[in-house]
Amino acid sequence: MLRAFDVASSTAGTILRLGAGLSVGALGARPEQPLVLYEFESCPYCRRVREALSILDLEAEIRPCPKGGHRFRDELIARGGKAQFPYLIDPGTGKEMYESADIVDYLFSRYGAGPAPALLQGSLPIAAGSLASALRLGKGTQAEPSRAPEQLLELWSFEASPFCRIVRERLCRLELPYRLHNVAKGSPGRDAFVERSGRMQVPYLADPNTSTELFESADIVAYLAGTYGA
Ligand SMILES: N[C@@H](CCC(=O)N[C@@H](CS)C(=O)NCC(=O)O)C(=O)O
């Protein structure tokens, strides 16, 4: 029953956002180095940026900053001067910035082939994203005690997937940093992913710390809680 509500409320969030981040759009140049994003899952401004990453088929190192957490929040305050999310770093160009609208514009101008779609612009994505997060009853908001991994975890995902969201929420709450491989519909990265994992299904987690790789959101969530939850 709980699981059914979990999936239904996550799916409702995707519908509220009209499927943003389901498919890739027109792509431009690729980053020289992976992007870095400080964010937390339930933040509607962060969601808008994650949607852009999926549409533009961009990978990023995610540094989760849930409320009450310190692992990356403190790092961001030291770096950028304030606890405001999202914050993007593009190591290949040296650009760093707050403000989701500016980040989305930057990503589309640098790595897209035209302006950001209307779906990501203005206040509507923020209103709909806030409602979507409310339906999730605050999951992906508050930090939980956890052990820090030595090496980055890796997650194959795309923003609109209800099952991927459930996993990203848990990674967020446990403040577990990960390399986000976006493989939305139409992603050129899908072939390489299938070659590695054996089938086209996300979420898929790889944890180099324990040499574990697994499908299935419920199994991944249980694995993360059991391995890194304190
Ligand atoms: N105008 C900013 C607003 C960002 C914003 O208000 N983010 C909230 C989270 S949704 C925040 O950083 N709150 C501080 C905190 O969580 O401690 C943007 O579009 O990026």
The ligand as an SDF file (V2000), in Angstrom:
LIG
                    3D

 20 19  0  0  0  0  0  0  0  0999 V2000
   15.5690   32.4370   -7.3480 N   0  0  0  0  0  0  0  0  0  0  0  0
   16.2600   31.2630   -6.8870 C   0  0  0  0  0  0  0  0  0  0  0  0
   15.4600   30.6900   -5.7440 C   0  0  0  0  0  0  0  0  0  0  0  0
   16.1500   29.4800   -5.1380 C   0  0  0  0  0  0  0  0  0  0  0  0
   15.5460   29.1200   -3.7850 C   0  0  0  0  0  0  0  0  0  0  0  0
   14.7790   29.8730   -3.1650 O   0  0  0  0  0  0  0  0  0  0  0  0
   15.9330   27.9200   -3.2950 N   0  0  0  0  0  0  0  0  0  0  0  0
   15.5270   27.4750   -1.9660 C   0  0  0  0  0  0  0  0  0  0  0  0
   15.1600   25.9910   -1.9850 C   0  0  0  0  0  0  0  0  0  0  0  0
   13.7140   25.6450   -2.9570 S   0  0  0  0  0  0  0  0  0  0  0  0
   16.7010   27.5870   -1.0240 C   0  0  0  0  0  0  0  0  0  0  0  0
   17.8440   27.6480   -1.4500 O   0  0  0  0  0  0  0  0  0  0  0  0
   16.4370   27.6080    0.3010 N   0  0  0  0  0  0  0  0  0  0  0  0
   17.4780   27.6490    1.2920 C   0  0  0  0  0  0  0  0  0  0  0  0
   17.6000   26.3550    2.0180 C   0  0  0  0  0  0  0  0  0  0  0  0
   17.0700   25.3350    1.5840 O   0  0  0  0  0  0  0  0  0  0  0  0
   18.2900   26.3790    3.0320 O   0  0  0  0  0  0  0  0  0  0  0  0
   16.4160   30.2920   -8.0440 C   0  0  0  0  0  0  0  0  0  0  0  0
   15.5990   30.3000   -8.9860 O   0  0  0  0  0  0  0  0  0  0  0  0
   17.3970   29.5300   -8.0530 O   0  0  0  0  0  0  0  0  0  0  0  0
  1  2  1  0
  2  3  1  0
  2 18  1  0
  3  4  1  0
  4  5  1  0
  5  6  2  0
  5  7  1  0
  7  8  1  0
  8  9  1  0
  8 11  1  0
  9 10  1  0
 11 12  2  0
 11 13  1  0
 13 14  1  0
 14 15  1  0
 15 16  2  0
 15 17  1  0
 18 19  2  0
 18 20  1  0
M  END
$$$$
